Amino acid sequence: MPFLFFDINKTPANQHPLYFLDSNVWICVLRPSLTHQYRQAYVDFFDDLIVAGTSKIVITNLLLSEIINAYLRQVAMEVFFQSRGENPRAKNYKWDYREGVGKSDFRRQLNKICNDLLSFQSYFEFLEDDFVKIDPLKLLTDFQKQNADYNDYYYYKLCLQHNIPIVTDDGDFVFPDLEIITANNKLLKIKS
């Protein structure tokens, strides 16, 4: 079971017909002004995918949920409260941001993220999440042995089933037998 990690800076963006972009990559793409310098590689890879136009970006329902929620919680809410001189970590997402003082910003940011995603729709390939095919009970049993987030493990199993490479910056995305394209040095140092 080899690990197949590829440096995003050395990987052409049109090698495969489909790519799965992890939510952390989407955040880099959707808010490049907040992207750290080394993460620019993900924005460049995405841009190359769009320009080449020969590959599609896989979108699932679970991924859309994760992108929207991560963007609103980790980007929009943080920027909003920081701009007010307040500590975002001391705030409750639902009560302070979505329903409270941040409500109008929340609505604006929700519309922005949805419209931004819709602007890329011609590059999307929608994929069913295959929950039943993946076997939920075996998934839970196997997941207990992993050192990863549930969603990441689920994405791995889904993409493995369809042989779709994953583009991620997630340092604990250590799964075998599937091409993982990354700029994350922790992953790139792992040898089979």
C-alpha positions as a Markdown table, in Angstrom:
| # | Residue | x | y | z |
|---|---|---|---|---|
| 1 | Met | 0.0 | 0.0 | 0.0 |
| 2 | Pro | 2.1 | 2.9 | -1.2 |
| 3 | Phe | 1.6 | 6.5 | -0.4 |
| 4 | Leu | 1.2 | 8.6 | -3.6 |
| 5 | Phe | 2.0 | 12.2 | -2.6 |
| 6 | Phe | 2.8 | 14.6 | -5.4 |
| 7 | Asp | 4.2 | 18.1 | -5.1 |
| 8 | Ile | 1.6 | 20.5 | -6.4 |
| 9 | Asn | 4.4 | 22.8 | -7.7 |
| 10 | Lys | 5.6 | 20.0 | -10.0 |
| 11 | Thr | 2.3 | 18.5 | -11.0 |
| 12 | Pro | 0.6 | 19.7 | -14.2 |
| 13 | Ala | -3.1 | 20.5 | -13.6 |
| 14 | Asn | -4.5 | 18.6 | -16.6 |
| 15 | Gln | -3.2 | 15.1 | -16.0 |
| 16 | His | -6.5 | 13.7 | -14.9 |
| 17 | Pro | -10.1 | 14.2 | -16.1 |
| 18 | Leu | -11.3 | 14.8 | -12.5 |
| 19 | Tyr | -9.9 | 16.4 | -9.4 |
| 20 | Phe | -11.3 | 16.6 | -5.9 |
| 21 | Leu | -10.3 | 19.8 | -4.1 |
| 22 | Asp | -10.5 | 19.6 | -0.4 |
| 23 | Ser | -12.3 | 22.5 | 1.4 |
| 24 | Asn | -9.0 | 24.0 | 2.6 |
| 25 | Val | -8.0 | 24.4 | -1.1 |
| 26 | Trp | -11.4 | 26.0 | -1.8 |
| 27 | Ile | -10.8 | 28.5 | 1.0 |
| 28 | Cys | -7.5 | 29.5 | -0.6 |
| 29 | Val | -9.2 | 29.9 | -4.0 |
| 30 | Leu | -12.2 | 31.9 | -2.7 |
| 31 | Arg | -10.2 | 34.2 | -0.4 |
| 32 | Pro | -6.7 | 34.4 | -2.0 |
| 33 | Ser | -6.0 | 37.7 | -0.1 |
| 34 | Leu | -6.0 | 35.6 | 3.1 |
| 35 | Thr | -3.8 | 32.9 | 1.6 |
| 36 | His | -0.3 | 32.4 | 3.0 |
| 37 | Gln | 2.5 | 32.6 | 0.5 |
| 38 | Tyr | 3.1 | 28.8 | 0.3 |
| 39 | Arg | -0.6 | 28.2 | -0.2 |
| 40 | Gln | -0.5 | 30.3 | -3.4 |
| 41 | Ala | 0.3 | 27.0 | -5.1 |
| 42 | Tyr | -3.3 | 25.8 | -4.7 |
| 43 | Val | -4.6 | 29.0 | -6.2 |
| 44 | Asp | -2.2 | 28.6 | -9.1 |
| 45 | Phe | -3.2 | 25.0 | -9.6 |
| 46 | Phe | -6.9 | 25.9 | -9.6 |
| 47 | Asp | -6.2 | 28.7 | -12.1 |
| 48 | Asp | -4.3 | 26.2 | -14.3 |
| 49 | Leu | -7.3 | 23.8 | -14.1 |
| 50 | Ile | -9.7 | 26.5 | -15.2 |
| 51 | Val | -7.4 | 27.8 | -18.0 |
| 52 | Ala | -6.7 | 24.3 | -19.4 |
| 53 | Gly | -10.4 | 23.5 | -19.3 |
| 54 | Thr | -9.7 | 19.8 | -19.9 |
| 55 | Ser | -10.5 | 18.6 | -16.3 |
| 56 | Lys | -13.5 | 18.9 | -14.1 |
| 57 | Ile | -13.6 | 19.6 | -10.4 |
| 58 | Val | -15.6 | 17.0 | -8.4 |
| 59 | Ile | -18.3 | 18.5 | -6.1 |
| 60 | Thr | -20.3 | 16.4 | -3.6 |
| 61 | Asn | -23.0 | 17.5 | -1.3 |
| 62 | Leu | -20.8 | 16.9 | 1.8 |
| 63 | Leu | -18.0 | 19.0 | 0.2 |
| 64 | Leu | -20.3 | 21.9 | -0.5 |
| 65 | Ser | -21.5 | 21.9 | 3.1 |
| 66 | Glu | -17.9 | 21.8 | 4.3 |
| 67 | Ile | -16.8 | 24.6 | 2.0 |
| 68 | Ile | -19.7 | 26.9 | 2.9 |
| 69 | Asn | -19.4 | 26.2 | 6.7 |
| 70 | Ala | -15.6 | 26.5 | 6.8 |
| 71 | Tyr | -15.8 | 29.8 | 4.8 |
| 72 | Leu | -18.4 | 31.3 | 7.0 |
| 73 | Arg | -16.9 | 30.2 | 10.3 |
| 74 | Gln | -13.2 | 30.4 | 9.6 |
| 75 | Val | -13.0 | 33.4 | 7.3 |
| 76 | Ala | -16.1 | 35.6 | 7.2 |
| 77 | Met | -16.8 | 35.5 | 11.0 |
| 78 | Glu | -13.2 | 36.0 | 11.9 |
| 79 | Val | -12.8 | 38.9 | 9.5 |
| 80 | Phe | -16.0 | 40.5 | 10.8 |
| 81 | Phe | -15.2 | 40.4 | 14.5 |
| 82 | Gln | -11.5 | 41.3 | 13.9 |
| 83 | Ser | -12.6 | 44.4 | 12.0 |
| 84 | Arg | -14.6 | 45.4 | 15.1 |
| 85 | Gly | -11.6 | 44.9 | 17.3 |
| 86 | Glu | -13.2 | 41.9 | 18.9 |
| 87 | Asn | -11.8 | 38.4 | 19.5 |
| 88 | Pro | -13.7 | 36.0 | 17.1 |
| 89 | Arg | -12.8 | 33.0 | 19.3 |
| 90 | Ala | -14.8 | 34.6 | 22.1 |
| 91 | Lys | -17.9 | 34.7 | 19.8 |
| 92 | Asn | -20.6 | 32.1 | 19.1 |
| 93 | Tyr | -21.1 | 31.5 | 15.4 |
| 94 | Lys | -24.8 | 30.9 | 15.5 |
| 95 | Trp | -25.8 | 33.5 | 18.2 |
| 96 | Asp | -23.2 | 36.3 | 17.7 |
| 97 | Tyr | -22.6 | 36.0 | 13.9 |
| 98 | Arg | -25.4 | 34.3 | 12.1 |
| 99 | Glu | -28.3 | 35.7 | 14.3 |
| 100 | Gly | -26.7 | 38.5 | 16.3 |
| 101 | Val | -24.6 | 41.6 | 15.6 |
| 102 | Gly | -23.1 | 39.9 | 12.5 |
| 103 | Lys | -26.3 | 39.0 | 10.9 |
| 104 | Ser | -26.2 | 41.4 | 8.0 |
| 105 | Asp | -22.5 | 40.5 | 7.3 |
| 106 | Phe | -23.4 | 36.8 | 7.6 |
| 107 | Arg | -26.2 | 37.2 | 4.9 |
| 108 | Arg | -23.8 | 39.1 | 2.6 |
| 109 | Gln | -21.0 | 36.6 | 3.0 |
| 110 | Leu | -23.4 | 33.6 | 2.5 |
| 111 | Asn | -24.6 | 35.2 | -0.8 |
| 112 | Lys | -21.0 | 35.9 | -1.8 |
| 113 | Ile | -19.8 | 32.3 | -1.2 |
| 114 | Cys | -22.7 | 30.8 | -3.0 |
| 115 | Asn | -22.4 | 33.1 | -5.9 |
| 116 | Asp | -18.6 | 32.6 | -6.1 |
| 117 | Leu | -19.2 | 28.8 | -6.2 |
| 118 | Leu | -21.9 | 29.2 | -8.8 |
| 119 | Ser | -19.5 | 31.2 | -11.0 |
| 120 | Phe | -17.4 | 28.0 | -11.4 |
| 121 | Gln | -20.3 | 25.7 | -12.2 |
| 122 | Ser | -19.3 | 24.9 | -15.7 |
| 123 | Tyr | -16.1 | 23.4 | -14.3 |
| 124 | Phe | -18.0 | 21.1 | -11.9 |
| 125 | Glu | -18.6 | 17.4 | -12.1 |
| 126 | Phe | -21.3 | 16.5 | -9.5 |
| 127 | Leu | -20.7 | 13.1 | -7.9 |
| 128 | Glu | -23.1 | 11.2 | -5.7 |
| 129 | Asp | -21.6 | 10.6 | -2.2 |
| 130 | Asp | -22.0 | 6.8 | -2.5 |
| 131 | Phe | -22.8 | 6.5 | 1.2 |
| 132 | Val | -24.4 | 3.1 | 0.9 |
| 133 | Lys | -21.9 | 1.8 | -1.6 |
| 134 | Ile | -19.0 | 2.7 | 0.7 |
| 135 | Asp | -20.7 | 0.7 | 3.4 |
| 136 | Pro | -21.4 | 3.0 | 6.4 |
| 137 | Leu | -20.8 | 0.4 | 9.1 |
| 138 | Lys | -17.4 | -0.7 | 7.7 |
| 139 | Leu | -16.6 | 3.0 | 7.2 |
| 140 | Leu | -17.2 | 3.6 | 10.9 |
| 141 | Thr | -15.3 | 0.6 | 12.0 |
| 142 | Asp | -12.3 | 1.5 | 9.8 |
| 143 | Phe | -12.5 | 5.2 | 10.7 |
| 144 | Gln | -11.9 | 4.3 | 14.4 |
| 145 | Lys | -8.4 | 3.2 | 13.4 |
| 146 | Gln | -7.6 | 6.4 | 11.6 |
| 147 | Asn | -5.8 | 9.6 | 12.7 |
| 148 | Ala | -8.0 | 11.8 | 10.5 |
| 149 | Asp | -11.2 | 13.7 | 10.4 |
| 150 | Tyr | -14.3 | 11.7 | 9.4 |
| 151 | Asn | -15.0 | 13.9 | 6.4 |
| 152 | Asp | -11.4 | 13.5 | 5.1 |
| 153 | Tyr | -11.6 | 9.7 | 5.5 |
| 154 | Tyr | -14.9 | 9.7 | 3.7 |
| 155 | Tyr | -13.5 | 11.7 | 0.9 |
| 156 | Tyr | -10.6 | 9.4 | 0.6 |
| 157 | Lys | -12.8 | 6.3 | 0.4 |
| 158 | Leu | -15.1 | 8.0 | -2.2 |
| 159 | Cys | -12.2 | 9.2 | -4.3 |
| 160 | Leu | -10.4 | 5.8 | -4.0 |
| 161 | Gln | -13.5 | 4.1 | -5.3 |
| 162 | His | -13.6 | 6.4 | -8.3 |
| 163 | Asn | -9.8 | 6.8 | -8.7 |
| 164 | Ile | -10.0 | 10.6 | -8.4 |
| 165 | Pro | -6.9 | 12.4 | -7.1 |
| 166 | Ile | -7.3 | 14.7 | -4.1 |
| 167 | Val | -5.8 | 18.2 | -3.9 |
| 168 | Thr | -5.3 | 19.1 | -0.2 |
| 169 | Asp | -3.2 | 21.1 | 2.3 |
| 170 | Asp | -4.3 | 18.9 | 5.2 |
| 171 | Gly | -1.3 | 17.5 | 7.0 |
| 172 | Asp | -3.1 | 14.5 | 8.4 |
| 173 | Phe | -4.4 | 13.3 | 5.0 |
| 174 | Val | -2.2 | 10.3 | 5.1 |
| 175 | Phe | -4.0 | 7.6 | 3.1 |
| 176 | Pro | -2.5 | 5.0 | 0.8 |
| 177 | Asp | -3.2 | 4.0 | -2.8 |
| 178 | Leu | -4.6 | 7.3 | -4.0 |
| 179 | Glu | -2.9 | 10.2 | -5.6 |
| 180 | Ile | -2.7 | 13.2 | -3.3 |
| 181 | Ile | -1.5 | 16.5 | -4.7 |
| 182 | Thr | -0.2 | 18.9 | -2.1 |
| 183 | Ala | 2.2 | 21.6 | -1.0 |
| 184 | Asn | 2.2 | 20.4 | 2.6 |
| 185 | Asn | 5.8 | 19.5 | 3.5 |
| 186 | Lys | 4.6 | 17.0 | 6.2 |
| 187 | Leu | 2.9 | 15.0 | 3.5 |
| 188 | Leu | 5.6 | 15.4 | 0.9 |
| 189 | Lys | 8.2 | 14.0 | 3.4 |
| 190 | Ile | 6.3 | 10.7 | 3.9 |
| 191 | Lys | 7.8 | 7.8 | 2.0 |
| 192 | Ser | 6.0 | 4.6 | 1.2 |
